[in-house]
Amino acid sequence: MLIVGLTGGVASGKTAVSRILKEEGAYIINADQIARELVRPHTPAWSELIRAFGQEILQEDGSIQRKKLADKVFADPKQRKLLNQILHPRIKEEMDRRAKEIGGKDPEAIVVIDAPLIIELGDHREMDKLIVVTSTQPQQIGRLKDRDGTNPEEALRIVSSQMPLTEKLKFADYIIRNEGSLEETKNRAREVYQELKKVALQKKKTLSA
């Protein structure tokens, strides 16, 4: 089994790339999806978030209003650290469990961990390879506006609060630039997947030698 990290800046195009990799045959484990599941009402993580950030992050039905929580944590690095302390160990435990389950069923699997903070939280050290997806800052801001209705000032604050993409690129084994057409991104993602298949085969040979 090959474990591959997939990361990038906010609204850089990780979701689009993970979709293409899935079409090519990769197994995708999405950290954001796991986070949503972990904070469903009355779960331990949900209770801890309310204790840490207050009742005002709740919607009427008791679910977490992600935008309100995001507004709190993006405005304050200490709050962001607190959020990661609450969620990251739980997310990582579930990602590891899913990867192990996939490996049990398909020992030759290429498992892609789609997560925004792989590098910041040090998880890249446990990956076989790391893909970084890039976009220009204006593209990120535009996508945040289209996707979430975020105003340009707030979008800039969110983008600026993250590790710069130039820093993330230093850790990359593969770079997918999602800055042109979707077709260009698809072609590059498929190229990367073919490279990963070669790496997976080499790993298998090394382990069985």
Secondary structure, DSSP 8 states (H G I E B T S, - for coil): -EEEEEEESTTSSHHHHHHHHHHHT-EEEEHHHHHHHHTSTTSHHHHHHHHHH-GGGB-TTS-B-HHHHHHHHHT-HHHHHHHHHHHHHHHHHHHHHHHHHHHHH-TT-EEEEE-TTTTTTTGGGG-SEEEEEE--HHHHHHHHHHHH---HHHHHHHHHTS--HHHHGGG-SEEEETTS-HHHHHHHHHHHHHHHHHHHHHHHHHHH-
